[in-house]
Amino acid sequence: NQNVRRQRFPEDALRQLEAQRLSPDRILNDIDDVAEIGALVRNSRAAPFLVRACRSLPAVTLECSLKPITRSVLRVSLTLTPLYDWAARVHGLGPEPWWVWVEDAAEERIHHCELALFPVDRRRKTLDAI
C-alpha cells in the first residue's frame, strides 16, 4: 500500500499526508471539500490531484452468501464490485486483477482461490466456490 502511494502522490503532499495521518479512505469518506484537503496538506493546487489519485486506488466491496449443500460442503457465492475510477495511465489497458481466496482462519487453510479480472468497464463479478 505504501508503494502505491509513493508512485501516485507528489512528494511534498505525501509528507503532509503522513504527518496528518490521512489515509486515502479518510480523504474519500470523511472530508467533503477539496479545499479542506488542500488546507490539510498545505498545498491547495495538489488537492484535486490527491482526490483523483485516491479515487484511482484499486478497491472492491465484497458481498458473500453461504449456502450449505451437505453437512461438510458449503457453497460460497461472492460478488465483487469495484470502487475505483479507471484511469488507463494508472491501471493500464488490460484488466485489473484481484486474487480472491476462501480460507479457514482457524485452521490456516485455503479452501479455494480464484483470479477475478475487472475489465475497463468495471462490471461486478460473481464467483462461486464449493
C-alpha positions, 0 to 999 in steps of 0.5 A: 500500500505504501508503494502505491502511494509513493508512485501516485502522490507528489512528494511534498503532499505525501509528507503532509499526508503522513504527518496528518495521518490521512489515509486515502479512505479518510480523504474519500469518506470523511472530508467533503471539500477539496479545499479542506484537503488542500488546507490539510496538506498545505498545498491547495493546487495538489488537492484535486490531484490527491482526490483523483489519485485516491479515487484511482486506488484499486478497491472492491466491496465484497458481498458473500452468501453461504449456502450449505449443500451437505453437512461438510460442503458449503457453497460460497457465492461472492460478488465483487464490485469495484470502487475505483475510477479507471484511469488507463495511465494508472491501471493500464489497458488490460484488466485489473486483477484481484486474487480472491481466496476462501480460507479457514482462519482457524485452521490456516487453510485455503479452501479455494482461490480464484483470479477475478479480472475487472475489465475497463468497464468495471462490471461486478463479478460473481464467483462461486466456490464449493 
